[in-house]
Amino acid sequence: MSIQDLLSPFTAWKNLFRDPVTIQDPFNDRPGSERYRGFHKNDVASCIGCGTCETICQNAAIDMVVGEGEPTGAGDSGLRPRIDYGRCCWCALCVDICMTGSLTMSNAYTWVERDPDAYRFTPGVDKKSWDNAPLGYQRAESHRLAPTQRVTMGEVAPERRIGSFEEIVQGYGVEQARLEADRCVSCGLCIATCPTHMSIPDYIQSVRDGDYEKGLALLYETNPFSNVCGRVCTHKCETVCAAGHEGEPVAIRWLKRHIVDQLPVEKYRRIIGDPKPPTGKRVAVIGAGPAGLTAAFDLAKMGHSVVVYEAREKPGGMFRYGIPEYRLPYDAMDIDIEIITSMGVEIRCHNRVGTDITMEQLHQEYDAVLLSIGLHLGRSTRIAGSDHKGVAKAVDLLRDIADGKSIDVPKQCVVIGGGNVAMDIARSMARLQKSTQGEIRVTVTALEDLDHFLADPEEVKECGEEGIAILDSRGPQEICLDDQGQIIGLRTWGVESIFDEQGRFAPRYNPEDEQIHPADRVIEAIGQQSDVTLLGEALTEKLAWNRGRIAVDGQGRTSEGWLWAAGDCVNGPDVVHAVADGHRVATDIDLMLQKKR
């Protein structure tokens, strides 16, 4: 036995007067540290129910359940995470991945309960004692599991693009697309917001996997215009993207375009498949725009014979004649149209209904007729001088440019309007001025302030980059003429308000805030309407109308049982909504042809 063994009992006396290490009441007297990972909390008001926490949990300890009292809407599934503490290991990955920062963990770590089911609850919905505890674990502001900024899309520089109608956006390369696809957490909120309900997380997954044939098949399940929509879709899906809550939304539109860019058109048909056997039924479609051609594509796949009547030289409708080529190259649009015609759809161009063939003839010769005539007529401001020959409608000029007609390019131009059409014509005129005169002198005036422009933000931004002056909150009052009756400018007043207390359009101006914008041409871009003269007087009287537009039911059927209507002429201008309309009416027409409706 050593001497230390003999003395060791006596050395313990030195601890007699020290504070005890043990705690008499550990449940109440020993709180966790400030960032301890204890039981979960959730701010249900900021939670969007994206389910990323459920997806990342490796222990299957989280289930998304309906949050009682939580409204379901755009960007919110209405679901909330339920935690099973029989499975949870407190790793906090769910907190780190939470796109809104709504999910956190309290520093409470002790909980005694006899009911085992109590340990499975929905934070923020099932109230707990630690709900208002200020301490605990939450994701650090600098800590992100995925990049917050989207991969930059290559664009033609403003000084180079302004001299031509060359496409601006260059598209993602393979590595760029995979990096951007990696930012998607597959929450699926985008699916509900997309009018055509495209399988967005799945086709983004195909980009990650490099399986472009699968991606194309997924696109064509819901959108035969993926080349077009990959460039000019209004991409409402991106407004609800979960990634947008902590940075920029995933570039869903550009990833769609990336998929179609990776495959030669020769492979499309094999991937999409063949139509069903012929049914013997015939359908006429009036207008070769997005709604009409989408419906034609679907009906042809179903085995029906489809003939599309198009008044203009080429198919495409407002795609071709309303969107400049620097945004939507014609060859990309033609790929989509080529696939549609390969299904057996016949497009008869230079064939104007109401002149070359009547609506009554179509009614007699076909089993169903679809009207999808777009919005090809421009609206007028009706201000003094708006009937002058030097005042033009934007849609007319855009159509002439698309047709390759010679345009009388003004030295100075003023555009009235704040929507995409106004931006499109302003930028088109700037290109023509640059190429013919070497100098850009285009001004855009709009009722709205810049924060409330109807145009896409990127269009407004690119407009400014190209040297176009944008004047917001200006109300047009008069086209100014000189003594010889030539246009010399546009008189505007400052806008005080646009809508009255009931929300009706009733602009109020400040006459003291007057400006005259020099110009030898004024272009109106304040809205569009359909040319319904093709219907004829008799049919026009028979049809039900809704505020100047043809009234339809939920499936697109008019008050005349043989006639459907879809697209911009019914719902207003929007590319992807027109595609969704085409799907809807095709389904209903098919049900009627099969005598199931």
Secondary structure, DSSP 4 states (H G I P E B T S, - for coil): --HHHHHHHHHGGGGTTSPPSS-S-HHHH-PPPTT---SEEE-TTT-----HHHHH-TT--EEEEE-TTPPPBTTB-SEEEEEETTT-----HHHHH-SSS-EEEES------S-GGGGEE-TTTS--TTTT---EE---TT--SS-SSPPPPPB--HHHHTTS---SB----HHHHHHHHTT-----HHHHHSTT---HHHHHHHHHHT-HHHHHHHHHHH-TTHHHHHHH---GGGGG-GGGGSSPPP-HHHHHHHHHHTS-HHHHHHHH-PPPPP-S-EEEEE--SHHHHHHHHHHHHTT-EEEEE-SSSSS-THHHHHS-TTTS-HHHHHHHHHHHHHTT-EEE-S--BTTTB-HHHHHHH-SEEEE-----EE-----BTTTSTTEEEHHHHHHHHHTT------SSEEEE--SHHHHHHHHHHHHHHHHHHS---EEEE-SS-GGG-SS-HHHHHHHHHTT-EEE-SEEEEEEEE-TTS-EEEEEEEEEEEEE-TTS-EEEEEEEEEEEEEE-SEEEE-S-EE---GGGHHHHHHHS-EETTEE---TTSB-SSTTEEE-THHHH-S-HHHHHHHHHHHHHHHHHHHTT--
